[in-house]
Amino acid sequence: MAVVPSSKRSRGPASDLVRQWVMVGEIAWAAPQVIAVRTARLVAGGWPPDARNRRELRRMVGEKASAFTHATTAAALATPVGLAGIGVAALKPVHRTVRANLRRLGR
């Protein structure tokens, strides 16, 4: 029996549902860590925020607006294979942003 690469496998509603819940779990695990690191840096920096913290604050606000826009657009344009597929499409931009922030702030 030949092994089919994951990119060639057909995804069904069940795999989309599992993928959606995995993404939700990863977001729920990573987002509080990102918030904690950002909060600690802002508190340690004092008032008024220095240039690094101001950049981070601007980035934080911009990312939220961008992720919301991308998520709603992805959900609206998703192929209607089921609610789980639409959920995965909507979660993808948020998941990518949260994971990237965790990697970046963890350095």
Backbone as CSV, one residue per row, in Angstrom:
resi,resn,N_x,N_y,N_z,CA_x,CA_y,CA_z,C_x,C_y,C_z
1,MET,0.839,-1.173,0.000,0.000,0.000,0.000,0.888,1.241,0.000
2,ALA,0.614,2.161,-0.872,1.423,3.379,-0.996,1.018,4.387,0.079
3,VAL,2.028,5.081,0.577,1.777,6.115,1.560,1.468,7.418,0.817
4,VAL,0.361,8.025,1.148,-0.054,9.260,0.495,0.452,10.434,1.321
5,PRO,1.170,11.378,0.695,1.641,12.545,1.452,0.466,13.301,2.058
6,SER,0.720,13.925,3.201,-0.363,14.618,3.901,-0.989,15.715,3.060
7,SER,-0.209,16.340,2.156,-0.762,17.395,1.320,-1.737,16.837,0.283
8,LYS,-1.658,15.522,-0.013,-2.519,14.899,-1.018,-3.728,14.204,-0.393
9,ARG,-3.740,14.034,0.906,-4.856,13.362,1.555,-6.094,14.234,1.516
10,SER,-7.217,13.584,1.359,-8.462,14.344,1.406,-8.842,14.542,2.871
11,ARG,-9.301,15.714,3.147,-9.731,16.012,4.515,-11.239,15.947,4.571
12,GLY,-11.708,15.350,5.593,-13.142,15.289,5.773,-13.566,16.192,6.912
13,PRO,-14.855,16.254,7.154,-15.357,17.094,8.231,-14.805,16.688,9.601
14,ALA,-14.556,15.396,9.792,-14.044,14.942,11.089,-12.641,15.459,11.335
15,SER,-11.780,15.406,10.310,-10.415,15.888,10.501,-10.400,17.402,10.689
16,ASP,-11.310,18.113,10.003,-11.412,19.560,10.206,-11.850,19.883,11.624
17,LEU,-12.746,19.076,12.164,-13.211,19.306,13.529,-12.076,19.101,14.529
18,VAL,-11.294,18.045,14.338,-10.148,17.795,15.224,-9.127,18.919,15.087
19,ARG,-8.844,19.312,13.851,-7.881,20.393,13.601,-8.335,21.694,14.260
20,GLN,-9.631,21.979,14.162,-10.170,23.191,14.775,-9.948,23.179,16.285
21,TRP,-10.215,22.069,16.935,-10.055,22.010,18.386,-8.586,22.034,18.802
22,VAL,-7.717,21.466,17.987,-6.279,21.549,18.273,-5.829,23.005,18.195
23,MET,-6.298,23.716,17.174,-5.933,25.123,17.032,-6.466,25.949,18.204
24,VAL,-7.692,25.692,18.620,-8.265,26.404,19.764,-7.436,26.133,21.018
25,GLY,-7.035,24.889,21.207,-6.206,24.547,22.360,-4.855,25.244,22.338
26,GLU,-4.229,25.292,21.170,-2.928,25.955,21.059,-3.057,27.465,21.290
27,ILE,-4.126,28.067,20.782,-4.354,29.494,21.017,-4.592,29.739,22.507
28,ALA,-5.398,28.887,23.129,-5.683,29.045,24.560,-4.435,28.853,25.416
29,TRP,-3.484,28.058,24.956,-2.245,27.830,25.687,-1.255,28.975,25.456
30,ALA,-1.158,29.477,24.222,-0.135,30.462,23.874,-0.535,31.899,24.205
31,ALA,-1.791,32.248,24.035,-2.224,33.648,24.225,-1.932,34.175,25.634
32,PRO,-2.225,33.435,26.706,-1.895,33.956,28.039,-0.399,34.174,28.247
33,GLN,0.425,33.338,27.612,1.871,33.520,27.730,2.316,34.797,27.038
34,VAL,1.748,35.067,25.867,2.074,36.293,25.136,1.644,37.504,25.956
35,ILE,0.446,37.440,26.519,-0.058,38.541,27.347,0.845,38.758,28.557
36,ALA,1.269,37.672,29.190,2.121,37.779,30.380,3.466,38.426,30.046
37,VAL,4.074,38.011,28.936,5.374,38.575,28.554,5.227,40.056,28.225
38,ARG,4.200,40.395,27.454,3.995,41.801,27.100,3.714,42.645,28.342
39,THR,2.901,42.147,29.241,2.588,42.886,30.462,3.831,43.074,31.320
40,ALA,4.612,42.019,31.479,5.836,42.111,32.284,6.812,43.124,31.693
41,ARG,6.947,43.128,30.377,7.855,44.088,29.742,7.361,45.521,29.928
42,LEU,6.052,45.726,29.823,5.505,47.073,29.990,5.658,47.555,31.437
43,VAL,5.404,46.681,32.390,5.537,47.053,33.801,6.995,47.320,34.142
44,ALA,7.893,46.483,33.650,9.315,46.653,33.954,9.885,47.907,33.289
45,GLY,9.280,48.321,32.186,9.787,49.475,31.455,9.469,50.808,32.096
46,GLY,8.488,50.843,32.966,8.120,52.093,33.616,7.301,53.012,32.728
47,TRP,7.033,54.208,33.265,6.235,55.191,32.536,7.044,56.433,32.279
48,PRO,7.006,57.048,31.186,6.328,56.668,29.947,7.065,55.530,29.264
49,PRO,6.364,54.777,28.417,7.007,53.635,27.752,8.156,54.089,26.853
50,ASP,9.208,53.289,26.830,10.334,53.609,25.942,9.965,53.241,24.497
51,ALA,10.861,53.483,23.573,10.583,53.271,22.150,10.232,51.811,21.852
52,ARG,10.935,50.875,22.489,10.673,49.448,22.268,9.254,49.084,22.698
53,ASN,8.843,49.563,23.875,7.500,49.258,24.360,6.419,49.961,23.538
54,ARG,6.684,51.160,23.060,5.714,51.845,22.198,5.523,51.067,20.892
55,ARG,6.634,50.562,20.327,6.527,49.736,19.108,5.697,48.488,19.379
56,GLU,5.931,47.869,20.513,5.190,46.659,20.870,3.706,46.964,21.049
57,LEU,3.389,48.082,21.677,1.984,48.462,21.850,1.308,48.718,20.504
58,ARG,1.998,49.427,19.618,1.433,49.674,18.281,1.248,48.361,17.531
59,ARG,2.229,47.494,17.632,2.155,46.198,16.959,0.989,45.379,17.497
60,MET,0.810,45.404,18.817,-0.251,44.640,19.454,-1.626,45.082,18.947
61,VAL,-1.859,46.379,18.887,-3.153,46.888,18.428,-3.349,46.577,16.947
62,GLY,-2.321,46.788,16.160,-2.416,46.497,14.734,-2.661,45.031,14.442
63,GLU,-2.010,44.142,15.212,-2.188,42.705,15.010,-3.612,42.272,15.310
64,LYS,-4.202,42.840,16.337,-5.576,42.462,16.689,-6.539,42.843,15.568
65,ALA,-6.398,44.057,15.050,-7.265,44.500,13.954,-7.033,43.649,12.709
66,SER,-5.778,43.385,12.405,-5.445,42.589,11.226,-5.956,41.152,11.357
67,ALA,-5.746,40.533,12.512,-6.192,39.145,12.711,-7.712,39.050,12.631
68,PHE,-8.422,40.019,13.200,-9.883,40.012,13.139,-10.353,40.140,11.694
69,THR,-9.744,41.054,10.951,-10.116,41.250,9.546,-9.838,39.999,8.725
70,HIS,-8.650,39.419,8.903,-8.315,38.200,8.155,-9.228,37.038,8.533
71,ALA,-9.554,36.914,9.814,-10.415,35.812,10.254,-11.823,35.940,9.672
72,THR,-12.392,37.137,9.699,-13.745,37.299,9.162,-13.759,37.119,7.649
73,THR,-12.723,37.605,6.975,-12.632,37.425,5.527,-12.488,35.946,5.181
74,ALA,-11.624,35.244,5.902,-11.416,33.810,5.639,-12.695,33.022,5.888
75,ALA,-13.413,33.355,6.949,-14.661,32.653,7.247,-15.703,32.932,6.173
76,ALA,-15.758,34.168,5.695,-16.742,34.525,4.669,-16.431,33.862,3.327
77,LEU,-15.147,33.687,3.017,-14.759,33.120,1.733,-14.499,31.622,1.767
78,ALA,-14.641,30.994,2.932,-14.357,29.562,3.063,-15.359,28.744,2.255
79,THR,-14.854,27.653,1.705,-15.729,26.749,0.981,-16.657,26.078,1.982
80,PRO,-17.924,26.097,1.734,-18.874,25.565,2.723,-18.896,24.041,2.773
81,VAL,-17.845,23.447,3.353,-17.803,21.993,3.540,-18.305,21.614,4.919
82,GLY,-18.660,22.552,5.687,-19.150,22.302,7.030,-18.666,23.392,7.957
83,LEU,-19.286,23.447,9.096,-18.918,24.481,10.065,-17.487,24.324,10.552
84,ALA,-17.017,23.097,10.657,-15.641,22.885,11.129,-14.638,23.444,10.124
85,GLY,-14.899,23.281,8.835,-14.002,23.822,7.815,-13.970,25.338,7.847
86,ILE,-15.110,25.946,8.068,-15.180,27.404,8.185,-14.464,27.852,9.450
87,GLY,-14.631,27.090,10.527,-13.946,27.406,11.781,-12.439,27.355,11.637
88,VAL,-11.937,26.351,10.937,-10.493,26.234,10.705,-10.006,27.431,9.895
89,ALA,-10.753,27.802,8.867,-10.361,28.941,8.024,-10.335,30.229,8.841
90,ALA,-11.287,30.390,9.738,-11.345,31.602,10.553,-10.255,31.617,11.622
91,LEU,-9.900,30.459,12.152,-8.898,30.386,13.218,-7.467,30.488,12.707
92,LYS,-7.253,30.141,11.451,-5.891,30.098,10.909,-5.109,31.401,11.108
93,PRO,-5.653,32.586,10.756,-4.870,33.817,10.936,-4.582,34.128,12.405
94,VAL,-5.543,33.851,13.272,-5.344,34.104,14.702,-4.299,33.146,15.251
95,HIS,-4.391,31.887,14.886,-3.452,30.863,15.328,-2.032,31.207,14.894
96,ARG,-1.887,31.583,13.635,-0.570,31.941,13.096,0.028,33.133,13.845
97,THR,-0.793,34.151,14.116,-0.317,35.357,14.802,0.084,35.061,16.242
98,VAL,-0.732,34.320,16.954,-0.435,34.010,18.356,0.833,33.175,18.459
99,ARG,0.973,32.163,17.601,2.167,31.319,17.650,3.422,32.110,17.280
100,ALA,3.304,32.994,16.285,4.456,33.818,15.893,4.856,34.758,17.020
101,ASN,3.879,35.330,17.710,4.182,36.214,18.841,4.874,35.445,19.967
102,LEU,4.420,34.247,20.240,5.039,33.452,21.305,6.493,33.144,20.965
103,ARG,6.756,32.786,19.719,8.144,32.525,19.310,8.977,33.787,19.396
104,ARG,8.449,34.901,18.900,9.200,36.168,18.879,9.465,36.676,20.281
105,LEU,8.468,36.658,21.143,8.626,37.179,22.498,9.396,36.228,23.397
106,GLY,9.483,34.964,23.010,10.215,33.993,23.809,11.717,34.075,23.666
107,ARG,12.192,34.854,22.713,13.646,34.972,22.512,14.275,35.773,23.600
